[in-house]
Amino acid sequence: MVTSNPILFTIICVFGLQAIVLSGLILRKRPKRQANIFLALMVFFYALIGLNIVLVNVLKDFDLIFVFRYIQMEMLFGIGPSIFFYTKCISQPKFKFQNKHLVHFLPLLIEFIFYRTSIYRIGSDGLYLEEMPTYSYIYFTQQWLGVFSIWLYSILSIIVLSKYHKRLKSYYSKIENLSLKWLQTPIIIYVSYHFLWRLITEIDRFAFDKTLREYYFIPNFVILAAVTCWIGFKGYIQKEQEITYYTSNTNNSEKLIIKEKDKEFLSMLQNLMETKKPFLNPDLNLTMLSEMIELKPKQLSTKINQNCEKNFYDLINSYRVEAFKERLQSENQSKMSLLGHALECGFYSKSTFNSAFKKMTQQTPSEYLKSLKKES
């Protein structure tokens, strides 16, 4: 237990209750999607953590802590699966949650039942005794398993997101509006939060005999409540995009069999790029290019991967970078900013342009311009 702080408790309650309201709005969001269910659950479970802490301390002040032991609201084992299945739903359009997936939420049911037992009540009270009873170690273990569950599912979610972004680059030349990096940030924050929280708690327990608890305990839950409210709001306003992508079935063994590149395809592709310059369109995608080159999207994706040794995203950006370099060597170079030239070459944003240019030239655009001026 810690000393009650009405101001911080109020802040936690404001953010926590707002997060719960947002979870309800997400659940009612139209059109109805299964992803909304898991996002709502994730926000709801995290909101409960902060409200749980406020409730236990308020009841403690009124000497009603025994009441809390019957209404414990923390649901750690529901957070990880909710994050994971939300990530799966929004990154894999064809994914459908099935009955077999309910096994992932079985620990949540066990946790809920555990909080209704005397083992929990005795164990949680025993944490504050000098000599903890056996039941306290059971409760302690349950808490750690809950944290490990969040870590595991969060890591799996980041892996899913990473594969999603990789697939995007096989189909789209502009991925900013399709990127799910907004979700990756809070997932990393959540993982870091639980890790640092447990680390600080254990250091305080064994090295400082819990004397530092007043300085970090409640402020940590303020941060958690604020982040939860933010992700709930961000998830509510986020518009889901209809995404279609084709992936090449070429595996490593198939690549080894191919000894020569398809010169006819490379010549046709090069001719198309030089004459029609489709890369100047920032919205260019694999389907649009496949129609120009008269190949099926999946077939075109395979040929690009096999013959260009790049995915679609990097291939198109390489042409844009070359077009940008040509513009810098023209007489009209000084009439427009570097970003202006980049946008004229098909880039959609400054960050994408800088990243692509650096990757392909090992220089920043400004460094490249300076080198041109020195040469001249």
C-alpha positions as CSV (number, residue, x, y, z in Angstrom):
1,M,0.0,0.0,0.0
2,V,1.1,3.6,-0.5
3,T,0.0,7.0,0.9
4,S,-3.1,8.2,-0.9
5,N,-2.7,11.0,-3.3
6,P,-6.1,12.5,-4.2
7,I,-4.7,14.5,-7.2
8,L,-3.0,11.6,-8.8
9,F,-5.9,9.3,-8.0
10,T,-8.2,11.8,-9.7
11,I,-6.0,11.9,-12.8
12,I,-5.9,8.1,-13.0
13,C,-9.7,7.9,-12.7
14,V,-10.2,10.5,-15.4
15,F,-8.0,8.7,-17.9
16,G,-9.2,5.3,-16.8
17,L,-12.9,6.1,-17.1
18,Q,-12.3,7.9,-20.4
19,A,-10.6,4.7,-21.7
20,I,-13.5,2.6,-20.6
21,V,-15.9,5.0,-22.5
22,L,-13.7,4.7,-25.5
23,S,-13.7,1.0,-25.3
24,G,-17.5,1.1,-25.5
25,L,-17.4,3.5,-28.4
26,I,-14.9,1.2,-30.2
27,L,-17.2,-1.8,-29.7
28,R,-20.1,0.2,-31.2
29,K,-18.0,1.6,-34.1
30,R,-19.4,1.1,-37.6
31,P,-18.8,-0.8,-39.7
32,K,-18.6,-3.6,-37.2
33,R,-15.3,-5.6,-37.4
34,Q,-13.9,-8.3,-35.2
35,A,-10.8,-6.2,-34.7
36,N,-12.8,-3.7,-32.8
37,I,-13.7,-6.3,-30.2
38,F,-10.1,-7.0,-29.4
39,L,-9.1,-3.4,-29.3
40,A,-12.0,-2.6,-27.0
41,L,-10.9,-5.5,-24.7
42,M,-7.3,-4.4,-24.7
43,V,-8.2,-0.8,-23.7
44,F,-10.8,-2.0,-21.1
45,F,-8.3,-4.4,-19.4
46,Y,-5.6,-1.8,-19.2
47,A,-8.0,0.8,-17.9
48,L,-9.0,-1.6,-15.1
49,I,-5.4,-1.8,-13.9
50,G,-5.3,1.9,-12.9
51,L,-8.8,2.0,-11.5
52,N,-8.0,-1.1,-9.6
53,I,-5.1,0.6,-7.8
54,V,-7.3,3.7,-7.0
55,L,-10.1,1.5,-5.6
56,V,-7.8,-0.6,-3.3
57,N,-6.2,2.5,-1.8
58,V,-9.4,4.3,-1.3
59,L,-11.0,1.3,0.5
60,K,-7.8,1.0,2.5
61,D,-8.2,4.5,3.8
62,F,-11.7,3.6,5.0
63,D,-10.5,0.4,6.5
64,L,-12.6,-1.6,4.0
65,I,-9.7,-3.4,2.3
66,F,-11.4,-6.7,2.9
67,V,-14.2,-5.6,0.6
68,F,-11.7,-5.1,-2.3
69,R,-10.5,-8.7,-2.0
70,Y,-14.0,-9.8,-3.2
71,I,-14.1,-7.3,-6.2
72,Q,-10.5,-7.4,-7.5
73,M,-10.8,-6.1,-11.1
74,E,-7.3,-6.7,-12.5
75,M,-7.3,-9.0,-15.6
76,L,-3.7,-9.4,-16.7
77,F,-4.2,-12.6,-18.7
78,G,-6.7,-10.9,-21.0
79,I,-4.3,-8.1,-22.2
80,G,-1.8,-10.2,-24.2
81,P,-4.3,-12.2,-26.3
82,S,-6.3,-9.0,-26.9
83,I,-3.3,-7.2,-28.3
84,F,-2.2,-10.2,-30.4
85,F,-5.6,-10.9,-32.0
86,Y,-6.3,-7.2,-32.6
87,T,-2.9,-7.1,-34.5
88,K,-3.8,-10.2,-36.4
89,C,-7.2,-8.8,-37.4
90,I,-6.0,-5.5,-38.8
91,S,-2.9,-6.9,-40.5
92,Q,-4.4,-10.0,-42.0
93,P,-7.7,-9.2,-43.8
94,K,-8.6,-12.9,-44.2
95,F,-8.1,-13.8,-40.5
96,K,-11.2,-15.0,-38.7
97,F,-11.3,-15.6,-35.0
98,Q,-12.5,-19.2,-34.4
99,N,-13.6,-21.2,-31.4
100,K,-10.2,-22.9,-31.2
101,H,-8.7,-19.5,-30.5
102,L,-10.7,-19.2,-27.3
103,V,-8.0,-21.3,-25.6
104,H,-5.8,-18.2,-25.5
105,F,-8.4,-16.6,-23.1
106,L,-8.6,-19.7,-20.9
107,P,-6.0,-18.3,-18.4
108,L,-8.2,-15.1,-18.1
109,L,-11.1,-17.3,-16.9
110,I,-8.8,-19.1,-14.5
111,E,-7.5,-15.7,-13.2
112,F,-11.1,-14.4,-12.7
113,I,-11.9,-17.5,-10.7
114,F,-8.7,-17.3,-8.7
115,Y,-9.6,-13.8,-7.6
116,R,-12.8,-15.2,-6.1
117,T,-11.0,-17.7,-3.9
118,S,-9.6,-17.5,-0.3
119,I,-6.2,-18.4,-1.7
120,Y,-6.1,-15.0,-3.4
121,R,-7.4,-13.1,-0.4
122,I,-5.0,-14.7,2.1
123,G,-2.1,-14.5,-0.4
124,S,-2.6,-10.8,-1.3
125,D,-2.9,-9.7,2.3
126,G,0.2,-11.7,3.2
127,L,2.4,-9.6,0.8
128,Y,2.5,-6.9,3.5
129,L,3.6,-9.2,6.3
130,E,7.2,-9.6,7.3
131,E,7.0,-13.3,6.8
132,M,4.8,-14.1,3.7
133,P,2.5,-17.2,3.9
134,T,2.6,-19.9,1.3
135,Y,-0.5,-18.5,-0.4
136,S,1.3,-15.2,-1.0
137,Y,3.9,-17.0,-3.2
138,I,1.0,-18.4,-5.2
139,Y,-0.4,-14.9,-5.7
140,F,3.0,-13.6,-6.5
141,T,3.6,-16.3,-9.1
142,Q,0.2,-15.6,-10.7
143,Q,1.1,-11.9,-11.0
144,W,4.4,-12.7,-12.7
145,L,2.8,-15.2,-15.1
146,G,0.4,-12.5,-16.1
147,V,3.2,-10.1,-16.9
148,F,5.1,-12.8,-18.8
149,S,1.9,-13.4,-20.8
150,I,1.7,-9.8,-21.8
151,W,5.4,-9.8,-22.8
152,L,5.0,-13.0,-24.9
153,Y,1.9,-11.8,-26.8
154,S,3.3,-8.4,-27.3
155,I,6.5,-9.8,-28.9
156,L,4.4,-12.0,-31.1
157,S,2.3,-8.9,-32.1
158,I,5.4,-6.9,-33.1
159,I,6.5,-9.9,-35.2
160,V,3.1,-9.9,-36.9
161,L,3.4,-6.2,-37.5
162,S,6.9,-6.5,-39.0
163,K,5.7,-9.2,-41.4
164,Y,2.7,-7.0,-42.4
165,H,4.9,-4.0,-43.2
166,K,7.2,-6.3,-45.3
167,R,4.2,-7.5,-47.3
168,L,3.0,-4.0,-47.9
169,K,6.3,-3.2,-49.7
170,S,5.6,-6.0,-52.1
171,Y,2.4,-4.3,-53.3
172,Y,2.4,-0.6,-52.6
173,S,4.8,2.3,-53.4
174,K,3.1,4.5,-50.8
175,I,2.6,2.9,-47.4
176,E,2.3,5.8,-45.0
177,N,-1.5,5.7,-44.9
178,L,-1.5,1.9,-44.5
179,S,1.2,1.7,-41.9
180,L,0.3,0.4,-38.4
181,K,3.3,1.9,-36.7
182,W,1.0,3.8,-34.5
183,L,0.1,0.5,-32.8
184,Q,3.7,-0.7,-32.6
185,T,4.5,2.3,-30.4
186,P,2.1,1.6,-27.6
187,I,2.8,-2.1,-27.7
188,I,6.5,-1.3,-27.1
189,I,5.5,1.2,-24.4
190,Y,3.4,-1.5,-22.7
191,V,6.2,-4.1,-22.8
192,S,8.7,-1.6,-21.5
193,Y,6.3,-0.4,-18.8
194,H,5.7,-3.9,-17.4
195,F,9.4,-4.7,-17.5
196,L,10.6,-1.5,-15.9
197,W,7.7,-1.7,-13.3
198,R,8.7,-5.2,-12.2
199,L,12.4,-4.3,-12.3
200,I,12.0,-1.2,-10.1
201,T,9.6,-3.1,-7.7
202,E,12.0,-5.9,-7.2
203,I,15.0,-3.6,-6.7
204,D,13.0,-1.6,-4.2
205,R,11.8,-4.8,-2.4
206,F,15.3,-6.4,-2.0
207,A,17.6,-3.4,-1.9
208,F,15.6,-0.6,-0.3
209,D,13.0,-2.6,1.8
210,K,10.2,-0.9,-0.2
211,T,11.2,2.6,1.0
212,L,11.1,4.1,-2.5
213,R,7.5,2.9,-3.2
214,E,6.0,6.3,-2.6
215,Y,8.1,7.9,-5.4
216,Y,7.3,5.5,-8.3
217,F,4.1,3.5,-7.5
218,I,1.2,5.9,-8.2
219,P,3.1,8.0,-10.9
220,N,3.6,4.8,-12.9
221,F,-0.2,4.2,-13.0
222,V,-0.8,7.7,-14.1
223,I,1.4,7.1,-17.1
224,L,-0.3,3.8,-17.8
225,A,-3.7,5.3,-17.6
226,A,-2.7,8.2,-20.0
227,V,-1.2,5.9,-22.6
228,T,-4.3,3.6,-22.4
229,C,-6.6,6.6,-23.0
230,W,-4.4,7.7,-25.9
231,I,-4.4,4.3,-27.6
232,G,-8.2,4.0,-27.1
233,F,-8.7,7.4,-28.8
234,K,-6.2,6.6,-31.6
235,G,-7.9,3.3,-32.2
236,Y,-11.3,4.8,-32.3
237,I,-10.5,7.5,-34.9
238,Q,-8.3,5.1,-36.9
239,K,-9.8,4.2,-40.2
240,E,-9.2,0.7,-41.4
241,Q,-8.0,0.4,-44.9
242,E,-9.1,-2.3,-47.4
243,I,-5.8,-3.9,-48.1
244,T,-4.9,-6.3,-50.9
245,Y,-1.5,-7.7,-51.5
246,Y,0.1,-10.5,-53.4
247,T,3.2,-12.3,-52.2
248,S,5.6,-14.3,-54.2
249,N,5.7,-18.0,-53.7
250,T,9.3,-18.1,-54.6
251,N,11.3,-19.7,-51.8
252,N,15.1,-20.0,-51.4
253,S,15.4,-23.3,-53.2
254,E,13.6,-21.9,-56.2
255,K,15.9,-18.9,-56.3
256,L,18.9,-21.2,-56.4
257,I,17.5,-22.9,-59.5
258,I,17.2,-19.7,-61.5
259,K,20.7,-19.2,-63.0
260,E,19.8,-16.3,-65.4
261,K,17.6,-13.3,-65.1
262,D,14.7,-12.8,-67.4
263,K,16.3,-10.2,-69.7
264,E,13.1,-9.8,-71.7
265,F,11.2,-8.9,-68.6
266,L,13.9,-6.5,-67.4
267,S,14.0,-4.8,-70.8
268,M,10.2,-4.5,-70.9
269,L,10.2,-3.1,-67.3
270,Q,13.0,-0.6,-68.1
271,N,11.3,0.6,-71.2
272,L,8.0,1.2,-69.4
273,M,9.7,3.1,-66.7
274,E,11.6,5.3,-69.1
275,T,8.7,6.0,-71.5
276,K,5.6,6.2,-69.3
277,K,7.3,7.0,-65.9
278,P,4.6,5.4,-63.7
279,F,6.7,5.9,-60.6
280,L,5.9,9.6,-60.7
281,N,2.4,8.6,-59.4
282,P,2.7,8.5,-55.6
283,D,-0.3,6.1,-55.5
284,L,1.2,3.6,-57.8
285,N,0.6,0.0,-56.7
286,L,1.3,-3.5,-58.0
287,T,-2.1,-3.9,-59.7
288,M,-1.7,-0.6,-61.6
289,L,1.8,-1.6,-62.8
290,S,0.7,-5.1,-63.7
291,E,-2.0,-3.7,-66.0
292,M,0.6,-1.5,-67.8
293,I,3.0,-4.4,-68.3
294,E,0.2,-6.9,-69.0
295,L,1.0,-9.4,-66.3
296,K,-1.0,-10.7,-63.3
297,P,-0.1,-8.9,-60.0
298,K,1.2,-12.1,-58.4
299,Q,3.3,-13.0,-61.4
300,L,4.7,-9.5,-61.6
301,S,5.6,-9.6,-57.9
302,T,7.5,-12.9,-58.4
303,K,9.4,-11.5,-61.4
304,I,10.4,-8.4,-59.6
305,N,11.7,-10.4,-56.6
306,Q,13.6,-12.8,-58.8
307,N,15.0,-10.4,-61.3
308,C,15.4,-7.1,-59.5
309,E,16.5,-8.5,-56.1
310,K,14.1,-5.9,-54.6
311,N,10.6,-5.7,-53.5
312,F,8.1,-3.6,-55.3
313,Y,8.4,-0.7,-52.8
314,D,12.2,-0.4,-53.1
315,L,12.1,-0.9,-56.9
316,I,9.7,2.0,-57.5
317,N,11.6,4.2,-55.0
318,S,14.9,3.5,-56.7
319,Y,13.4,5.0,-59.9
320,R,12.2,8.0,-58.0
321,V,15.6,8.5,-56.4
322,E,17.2,8.4,-59.9
323,A,14.7,10.9,-61.2
324,F,15.4,13.1,-58.2
325,K,19.2,13.0,-58.9
326,E,18.5,14.0,-62.6
327,R,16.4,17.0,-61.5
328,L,19.3,18.2,-59.2
329,Q,21.6,18.2,-62.3
330,S,19.1,20.2,-64.4
331,E,19.1,24.0,-64.9
332,N,15.9,24.3,-62.9
333,Q,17.4,22.8,-59.7
334,S,17.5,26.0,-57.8
335,K,13.9,26.9,-58.5
336,M,12.5,24.4,-56.1
337,S,13.4,23.0,-52.7
338,L,14.8,19.5,-52.3
339,L,11.4,18.3,-50.9
340,G,9.6,19.9,-53.8
341,H,11.8,18.0,-56.3
342,A,11.2,14.8,-54.3
343,L,7.4,15.3,-54.5
344,E,7.6,15.9,-58.2
345,C,9.4,12.5,-58.5
346,G,6.6,10.6,-56.9
347,F,7.5,10.6,-53.2
348,Y,4.6,11.1,-50.8
349,S,6.4,12.4,-47.7
350,K,9.7,13.8,-46.6
351,S,10.4,11.0,-44.2
352,T,9.9,8.3,-46.9
353,F,12.1,10.3,-49.3
354,N,14.9,10.8,-46.9
355,S,14.9,7.2,-45.9
356,A,14.8,5.8,-49.4
357,F,17.5,8.2,-50.6
358,K,19.8,7.4,-47.7
359,K,19.3,3.7,-48.2
360,M,20.2,3.8,-51.9
361,T,23.0,6.4,-51.9
362,Q,24.4,6.2,-48.4
363,Q,24.0,10.0,-48.4
364,T,21.4,12.5,-47.3
365,P,19.8,14.6,-50.1
366,S,21.6,17.7,-48.9
367,E,24.9,15.9,-48.7
368,Y,24.4,14.7,-52.3
369,L,23.6,18.2,-53.4
370,K,26.8,19.5,-51.8
371,S,28.9,16.9,-53.5
372,L,27.4,17.9,-56.9
373,K,28.3,21.5,-56.3
374,K,31.9,20.5,-55.4
375,E,32.2,18.5,-58.6
376,S,30.9,21.4,-60.7
